[in-house]
Amino acid sequence: MMDFLKEMWHFLRVRKKLWLAPLIVIMIMLGGLLIFVEGSVLAPFIYSIF
């Protein structure tokens, strides 16, 4: 996993695509949030946002 993150960072830095880093972080956070609240009472409220 750490090799993947190093390779991704190197790719973003070399290709001058550092502006993608915040988008990737936000997508990972939203994915984690959806997985975390999947079976909880908050699920209908989270899904109504999207």
Number of C-alpha atoms within 10 A of each C-alpha: 6 7 8 9 10 11 12 13 14 13 13 15 13 10 8 10 11 14 10 10 14 10 11 11 11 11 12 12 12 12 11 12 13 15 11 12 15 14 10 8 9 12 15 12 10 13 11 7 6 5
